[in-house]
Amino acid sequence: MIGVNDNKNRGTGFGLYTAEQRKRRDDTVWTLVQGILAPLQFLVFAISTAFVVNFLANGTGLWIATVSVIAKTMILYTIMVTGAIWEKVVFDRYLFAPAFFWEDVVSMLVIALHTAYLAAWLFGFGTPVEQMWIALAAYTAYVVNAAQFLLKFQQAKRPARPEADYAGAALATGGDS
């Protein structure tokens, strides 16, 4: 909120970042951290999904399925915290920067579902089967969120929009300058 003009990151066809934001993105270590954690999280997700589905299909492997969901959740929490720091460095706000607003909204759902699984497991709510269905719901939301971020990654490859051209683009698209 502070120091960020909400109109700077709306899709105007000039790329995801302003030139200044792109420089901050490229200069911060948090970009590398996200680049390492995202594929790691996907790998843990893929392995965990196999364990969860095996448990649901065969009734075996509850312990490893549980451990894998907890590991996936811990990586999710880590990527969320470091991602918020990255967003603060690049966009000057911890969450819900206009360029990543909907990704952050879906991330909140993903976190809520993973946390619901942890709460069910920790406090013994539901059967193990019901708990694993919560995990699968969390994983489904994660897949949607991962797709959002992959699309943003593609959009980020577009060149930075020149600040001088932004005002003209905003006027041409009916936006505020």
C-alpha positions in Angstrom: 0.0 0.0 0.0 2.6 2.5 1.0 4.6 3.8 -1.9 2.9 1.7 -4.6 0.6 3.1 -7.2 -2.0 0.5 -7.8 -2.2 1.4 -11.5 1.5 0.6 -12.1 0.9 -3.2 -12.3 -2.3 -3.6 -14.1 -2.1 -5.5 -17.4 -1.6 -2.9 -20.1 0.3 -5.1 -22.5 3.7 -3.7 -21.4 4.8 -6.5 -19.1 4.4 -7.4 -15.5 6.9 -5.1 -13.9 8.0 -1.5 -14.3 11.7 -1.1 -15.1 12.3 -0.2 -11.4 10.5 -3.3 -10.1 12.3 -5.5 -12.6 15.6 -4.2 -11.3 14.6 -4.8 -7.7 13.4 -8.3 -8.6 16.6 -9.1 -10.4 18.8 -7.7 -7.6 17.2 -9.4 -4.6 18.3 -12.8 -3.2 14.6 -13.6 -2.6 14.1 -14.2 -6.3 16.7 -17.0 -6.2 15.1 -18.3 -3.0 11.7 -18.5 -4.7 13.3 -20.1 -7.8 14.7 -22.9 -5.6 11.7 -23.4 -3.3 9.0 -23.5 -6.1 10.4 -26.6 -7.8 11.2 -28.2 -4.5 7.6 -27.7 -3.4 6.4 -29.2 -6.6 8.6 -32.3 -6.2 7.4 -32.8 -2.6 3.8 -32.3 -3.8 4.2 -34.9 -6.5 5.7 -37.5 -4.2 3.2 -36.7 -1.4 0.3 -37.0 -3.9 1.4 -40.5 -4.7 1.6 -41.5 -1.0 -1.8 -39.9 -0.3 -3.5 -41.6 -3.3 -1.9 -44.9 -2.3 -3.3 -44.6 1.2 -6.8 -43.7 -0.1 -6.7 -46.5 -2.6 -5.1 -49.3 -0.6 -5.5 -48.3 3.0 -1.7 -48.6 3.6 1.1 -46.1 4.1 -0.8 -43.7 6.4 2.4 -42.7 8.3 4.4 -41.8 5.1 1.4 -40.1 3.6 1.0 -38.0 6.8 4.7 -37.1 6.9 4.7 -36.1 3.3 1.7 -33.8 3.7 3.3 -32.2 6.7 6.5 -31.7 4.7 4.6 -30.2 1.8 2.8 -27.9 4.2 6.1 -26.7 5.9 7.6 -26.0 2.4 4.4 -24.1 1.6 4.6 -22.0 4.7 8.3 -21.3 3.9 7.6 -20.3 0.3 4.7 -18.1 1.5 6.8 -16.2 4.0 9.8 -15.8 1.7 7.4 -14.9 -1.2 5.8 -12.1 0.9 9.3 -10.8 1.6 10.0 -10.9 -2.1 6.8 -9.1 -2.9 7.7 -6.4 -0.3 11.1 -5.9 -1.9 9.8 -5.8 -5.5 6.4 -4.1 -5.0 6.7 -2.4 -1.6 3.9 -4.5 0.0 4.0 -7.9 1.6 0.9 -9.3 -0.1 -1.8 -8.4 -2.7 0.4 -6.2 -4.9 -1.8 -5.6 -8.0 0.5 -7.6 -10.2 0.0 -10.7 -8.0 -3.3 -10.0 -6.4 -5.2 -13.1 -7.7 -2.3 -15.4 -7.1 -2.1 -14.2 -3.5 -5.9 -14.7 -3.1 -5.6 -18.3 -4.2 -2.5 -18.7 -2.1 -4.6 -17.8 0.9 -7.0 -20.6 0.0 -4.1 -23.0 -0.4 -2.7 -22.1 3.0 -6.1 -22.3 4.6 -6.6 -25.8 3.3 -3.1 -27.0 4.2 -3.7 -25.5 7.7 -7.0 -27.2 7.9 -5.3 -30.5 7.2 -2.7 -29.8 10.0 -5.4 -28.9 12.4 -7.4 -32.0 11.6 -4.3 -34.2 12.1 -3.1 -32.5 15.2 -6.4 -32.4 17.0 -7.8 -35.7 15.6 -10.7 -34.2 13.7 -12.1 -36.7 11.3 -10.8 -40.1 10.2 -7.4 -40.5 8.5 -9.3 -40.9 5.2 -11.2 -37.7 5.8 -7.9 -35.9 6.6 -6.3 -37.1 3.4 -9.3 -35.8 1.4 -8.6 -32.4 3.0 -5.0 -32.8 1.9 -6.1 -33.6 -1.7 -8.4 -30.5 -1.6 -5.3 -28.5 -0.6 -3.3 -30.1 -3.4 -6.0 -29.3 -5.9 -5.9 -25.6 -4.9 -2.1 -25.7 -5.0 -2.2 -27.0 -8.6 -4.5 -24.1 -9.6 -2.1 -21.6 -7.8 1.0 -23.2 -9.4 -0.6 -22.7 -12.8 -1.3 -19.1 -12.0 2.3 -18.5 -11.1 3.5 -20.3 -14.2 1.4 -18.0 -16.3 2.9 -15.0 -14.4 6.4 -16.4 -15.1 5.6 -16.4 -18.8 4.2 -12.8 -18.5 7.3 -11.7 -16.6 9.4 -12.6 -19.6 7.8 -9.6 -21.5 10.0 -6.5 -21.5 9.5 -3.9 -18.8 7.1 -1.2 -19.8 8.7 2.3 -20.0 7.1 4.6 -17.5 6.6 7.3 -20.2 4.6 4.8 -22.3 2.5 3.7 -19.3 0.4 6.9 -19.1 -0.4 6.6 -22.8 -1.3 3.0 -22.5 -3.5 3.7 -19.5 -5.3 6.4 -21.4 -5.7 4.1 -24.4 -7.2 1.3 -22.3 -9.4 3.6 -20.2 -7.2 3.3 -17.1 -6.0 6.0 -14.8 -2.5 7.5 -15.4 
